[in-house]
Amino acid sequence: MLRRGLSKNLSISSDSLAQSLNRGFSTETGRKLEGKVALITGAARGIGKATAAKFIDNGAKVVVADIDQHIGEETAKELGANAAFIACDVTNESDISNVVDFTISRHGKLDIMYNNAGVACNTPPSIVDLDLQVFDRVMGINVRGVVAGIKHSSRVMIPRRSGSILCTASVTGVMGGLAQHTYSVSKSAVIGVVKSMAAELSSYGIRINSISPFAVPTRFVLEEMSRLYPGVDASRLTEMVQNAGVLKGANCEPIDIANAALYLASDDAKYVSGHNLMVDGGFTSFKTFNFPAHAPDSVQ
């Protein structure tokens, strides 16, 4: 039915069709973020640092924002001339506003905002023992900080009617039972925030997406694991995290999240918005019954 309608009302030349196909299936292997400017929160270590390096390798200039000034400055120095550091506590809206303004004053624009800063939580597993002060603190960083990042990046992207906003969510925000309630709730909220904001920002040509990684044995994760398993060394904790995955022959690493962020930030994802990209090796896609390979002799 669709093909008939097109054939009656449109005349498409072979040249224009070829040009369209070439745009859609480009084999260009050049740097995907050439001339772009990115701001990444929580970029001093781990996923944020790996993403900053990936963006720079693909032609971007990156502002590294982090609460840890010493490590942040060292990271920016390590990343080279296309990186600059600015201190930022995402619980303070004024800090978020300042880092956005710093990016504009330094580079004249902001093309990519990656809200990556987050914190784990160390709370009892039962809801009846939930410490609401800890809950408020975690939500202030993991959710309010993300919303503030979206607000102030949108402030400078809307007049230009372009931009890409990314947010780090988690598999724990997609499935229950994978983390303490507070952390799971905060990451589930990030996914909801992205969908809500996409409804408005799409009218300005601004894309917004989230990335939900599987557990990555970064310092962030290993510190949390060490609280759960005191006395267990880092190599064993890393092995425990990796063995929890379902995709055999591969482990989730910071570079995998950086690659996902590169895709979503680039023109390769020019029609992707409001999406939560799972980087979990299929972990959240299925469950199995774990029935025995052979039927038992009798069924009770």
C-alpha positions as CSV (number, residue, x, y, z in Angstrom):
1,M,0.0,0.0,0.0
2,L,2.8,2.4,0.9
3,R,4.7,1.6,-2.3
4,R,1.6,2.3,-4.5
5,G,1.1,5.7,-2.8
6,L,4.7,6.7,-3.4
7,S,4.7,5.6,-7.0
8,K,1.6,7.6,-7.8
9,N,2.7,10.8,-6.1
10,L,6.5,11.0,-6.3
11,S,9.0,10.9,-9.1
12,I,12.4,9.9,-7.7
13,S,15.4,10.1,-9.9
14,S,18.1,7.5,-9.8
15,D,20.7,10.1,-8.9
16,S,18.7,11.4,-5.9
17,L,18.0,7.9,-4.7
18,A,21.7,7.1,-4.9
19,Q,22.6,10.2,-2.9
20,S,20.1,9.3,-0.2
21,L,21.4,5.8,0.1
22,N,25.0,7.1,0.2
23,R,24.1,9.3,3.1
24,G,22.4,6.5,5.0
25,F,25.1,3.9,4.4
26,S,28.3,6.0,4.5
27,T,31.5,4.0,4.7
28,E,33.5,7.1,5.9
29,T,35.8,6.2,8.7
30,G,36.8,9.7,9.6
31,R,36.6,11.3,13.1
32,K,32.9,11.4,14.0
33,L,33.0,14.5,16.3
34,E,35.3,16.7,14.3
35,G,34.7,20.3,15.4
36,K,32.3,19.4,18.2
37,V,32.5,20.6,21.8
38,A,31.5,18.3,24.6
39,L,31.0,18.8,28.4
40,I,31.2,15.6,30.5
41,T,30.4,15.6,34.3
42,G,32.0,12.9,36.4
43,A,34.8,12.8,33.9
44,A,37.9,12.5,36.1
45,R,37.8,8.7,36.2
46,G,36.1,5.6,34.9
47,I,33.4,5.8,32.2
48,G,33.6,9.6,32.1
49,K,37.3,9.6,31.5
50,A,37.1,6.8,28.9
51,T,34.4,8.8,27.1
52,A,36.4,12.0,27.2
53,A,39.3,10.2,25.6
54,K,37.1,8.6,22.9
55,F,35.5,12.0,22.1
56,I,38.9,13.7,21.7
57,D,40.2,10.8,19.5
58,N,37.2,11.6,17.3
59,G,37.9,15.3,16.9
60,A,36.0,16.9,19.8
61,K,37.2,19.4,22.4
62,V,36.1,18.3,25.8
63,V,35.5,20.1,29.1
64,V,36.1,17.7,32.0
65,A,33.9,18.5,35.0
66,D,34.3,16.7,38.3
67,I,34.1,17.3,42.0
68,D,37.6,15.9,42.5
69,Q,39.8,18.8,41.5
70,H,43.1,17.1,41.8
71,I,42.2,14.0,39.8
72,G,40.3,16.1,37.3
73,E,43.2,18.4,36.6
74,E,45.5,15.3,36.2
75,T,43.0,13.7,33.8
76,A,42.7,16.9,31.7
77,K,46.5,17.1,31.5
78,E,46.7,13.5,30.5
79,L,44.1,13.9,27.8
80,G,46.0,16.8,26.2
81,A,45.4,20.2,24.6
82,N,41.8,19.4,23.6
83,A,40.8,18.9,27.2
84,A,40.1,21.5,29.9
85,F,39.1,20.9,33.5
86,I,36.6,22.8,35.7
87,A,35.5,21.8,39.2
88,C,31.8,21.0,39.5
89,D,29.5,19.7,42.3
90,V,26.4,18.6,40.5
91,T,24.3,19.1,43.6
92,N,24.8,22.8,43.2
93,E,22.9,24.2,40.3
94,S,25.2,27.2,40.2
95,D,28.1,24.9,39.5
96,I,26.3,23.3,36.6
97,S,25.4,26.7,35.2
98,N,29.0,27.8,35.6
99,V,30.5,24.9,33.8
100,V,28.1,25.4,30.9
101,D,29.0,29.1,30.8
102,F,32.7,28.2,31.0
103,T,32.4,25.9,28.0
104,I,30.6,28.6,26.0
105,S,33.3,31.3,26.9
106,R,36.1,28.9,26.0
107,H,34.7,27.3,22.8
108,G,31.8,29.5,21.8
109,K,29.3,26.6,21.8
110,L,28.1,23.4,23.4
111,D,27.3,20.5,21.1
112,I,27.3,17.5,23.5
113,M,26.3,17.4,27.2
114,Y,27.0,14.1,28.9
115,N,25.5,13.9,32.4
116,N,27.6,11.1,33.8
117,A,28.3,12.1,37.4
118,G,26.7,9.8,39.9
119,V,27.2,8.2,43.3
120,A,26.5,4.7,44.8
121,C,24.8,4.3,48.1
122,N,25.4,2.2,51.1
123,T,22.0,1.6,52.7
124,P,20.4,-1.5,54.3
125,P,18.7,-3.8,51.7
126,S,15.2,-3.6,53.3
127,I,12.8,-0.8,52.6
128,V,11.8,-0.8,56.3
129,D,15.3,0.2,57.2
130,L,15.7,2.9,54.4
131,D,17.5,6.0,55.6
132,L,15.7,8.8,53.8
133,Q,18.5,11.3,54.4
134,V,20.8,9.0,52.4
135,F,18.0,8.6,49.8
136,D,17.7,12.4,49.4
137,R,21.5,12.7,49.0
138,V,21.7,10.1,46.3
139,M,18.7,11.5,44.4
140,G,20.2,14.9,44.7
141,I,23.3,13.7,42.8
142,N,21.9,11.0,40.5
143,V,18.7,12.7,39.5
144,R,18.6,16.4,40.4
145,G,22.2,16.7,39.1
146,V,21.1,15.2,35.8
147,V,18.1,17.4,35.5
148,A,20.2,20.5,36.2
149,G,22.6,19.4,33.5
150,I,19.8,19.0,31.0
151,K,18.3,22.4,32.0
152,H,21.5,24.4,31.6
153,S,22.7,22.6,28.4
154,S,19.3,23.1,26.9
155,R,19.5,26.8,27.8
156,V,22.4,27.2,25.3
157,M,21.4,24.5,22.8
158,I,17.8,25.7,22.2
159,P,18.8,29.0,20.6
160,R,21.0,27.0,18.2
161,R,18.3,24.4,17.6
162,S,20.8,21.6,17.8
163,G,22.7,19.4,20.3
164,S,23.0,16.0,21.8
165,I,22.4,15.3,25.5
166,L,23.4,12.0,27.2
167,C,22.8,10.7,30.6
168,T,24.2,7.6,32.4
169,A,21.5,5.3,33.7
170,S,22.0,1.6,34.6
171,V,20.7,-1.9,34.3
172,T,19.6,-1.4,37.9
173,G,17.1,1.2,36.7
174,V,15.6,-1.3,34.2
175,M,15.2,-4.4,36.4
176,G,14.6,-4.6,40.1
177,G,16.7,-6.6,42.6
178,L,20.1,-5.7,41.1
179,A,21.0,-3.0,43.6
180,Q,19.8,-1.3,46.8
181,H,16.5,0.4,46.4
182,T,17.9,4.0,46.5
183,Y,20.3,3.5,43.6
184,S,17.8,1.5,41.5
185,V,15.1,4.2,42.0
186,S,17.6,7.0,41.0
187,K,18.6,5.3,37.8
188,S,15.1,4.4,36.9
189,A,14.2,8.1,37.3
190,V,17.0,9.1,34.9
191,I,15.5,6.9,32.2
192,G,12.1,8.6,32.8
193,V,13.6,12.0,32.8
194,V,15.2,11.4,29.4
195,K,11.8,10.3,27.9
196,S,10.0,13.3,29.4
197,M,12.6,15.8,28.2
198,A,12.7,14.3,24.7
199,A,9.1,15.4,24.2
200,E,10.1,19.0,24.5
201,L,13.6,19.1,23.1
202,S,12.7,17.3,19.9
203,S,10.9,20.4,18.7
204,Y,14.2,22.2,18.8
205,G,16.2,19.5,17.0
206,I,18.0,18.5,20.2
207,R,18.4,14.8,20.9
208,I,18.5,13.3,24.4
209,N,19.3,9.7,25.3
210,S,20.5,7.6,28.2
211,I,22.9,4.7,28.4
212,S,22.4,1.8,30.8
213,P,25.6,-0.1,31.4
214,F,26.0,-3.5,33.0
215,A,28.2,-3.4,36.1
216,V,31.7,-2.2,35.1
217,P,34.6,-2.9,37.5
218,T,35.6,0.7,37.9
219,R,36.7,2.2,41.2
220,F,33.1,3.3,41.6
221,V,31.8,-0.2,41.5
222,L,34.7,-1.9,43.3
223,E,34.4,0.5,46.3
224,E,30.7,-0.5,46.6
225,M,31.5,-4.2,46.2
226,S,34.2,-3.9,48.9
227,R,31.5,-2.7,51.3
228,L,29.4,-5.7,50.6
229,Y,32.4,-8.1,50.7
230,P,34.9,-6.7,53.2
231,G,38.3,-8.2,53.0
232,V,38.0,-9.6,49.4
233,D,40.7,-8.3,47.2
234,A,40.1,-6.2,44.1
235,S,40.9,-8.9,41.6
236,R,38.4,-11.3,43.1
237,L,35.8,-8.5,43.2
238,T,36.4,-7.8,39.5
239,E,36.0,-11.5,38.7
240,M,32.7,-11.6,40.6
241,V,31.4,-8.6,38.6
242,Q,32.5,-10.1,35.3
243,N,31.1,-13.5,36.1
244,A,27.7,-12.0,36.7
245,G,27.4,-11.2,32.9
246,V,25.6,-13.5,30.5
247,L,27.5,-12.8,27.3
248,K,30.4,-15.3,27.4
249,G,33.7,-14.4,25.9
250,A,33.4,-10.6,26.7
251,N,33.3,-8.3,29.7
252,C,31.7,-4.9,30.0
253,E,34.5,-2.2,30.2
254,P,34.5,1.6,30.2
255,I,35.4,1.6,26.5
256,D,32.1,-0.1,25.7
257,I,30.2,2.7,27.3
258,A,32.4,5.3,25.6
259,N,31.7,3.7,22.3
260,A,27.9,3.8,23.0
261,A,28.3,7.5,23.9
262,L,30.2,8.2,20.8
263,Y,27.5,6.7,18.7
264,L,24.7,8.6,20.4
265,A,26.6,11.9,20.3
266,S,27.5,11.6,16.6
267,D,25.5,12.0,13.4
268,D,25.3,8.2,13.2
269,A,22.5,8.5,15.7
270,K,20.9,11.6,14.1
271,Y,17.4,10.1,14.3
272,V,17.8,8.5,17.8
273,S,16.2,10.3,20.7
274,G,14.3,9.4,23.9
275,H,16.1,6.1,23.8
276,N,17.7,4.1,26.7
277,L,20.6,2.2,25.1
278,M,21.4,-1.0,27.0
279,V,25.1,-2.0,27.1
280,D,24.6,-5.2,29.1
281,G,25.4,-8.1,26.9
282,G,21.8,-9.1,26.8
283,F,21.5,-9.3,30.6
284,T,18.1,-7.6,30.8
285,S,16.7,-9.3,27.7
286,F,15.9,-12.7,29.1
287,K,15.5,-15.1,31.9
288,T,15.7,-18.9,31.8
289,F,13.9,-21.5,33.8
290,N,17.1,-23.5,34.5
291,F,15.3,-26.7,34.1
292,P,17.5,-29.8,34.3
293,A,19.0,-31.1,31.0
294,H,17.2,-34.4,31.5
295,A,13.7,-35.0,32.9
296,P,13.7,-36.5,36.4
297,D,12.6,-40.1,36.9
298,S,9.5,-39.0,38.7
299,V,7.6,-35.7,39.1
300,Q,6.2,-35.0,42.6
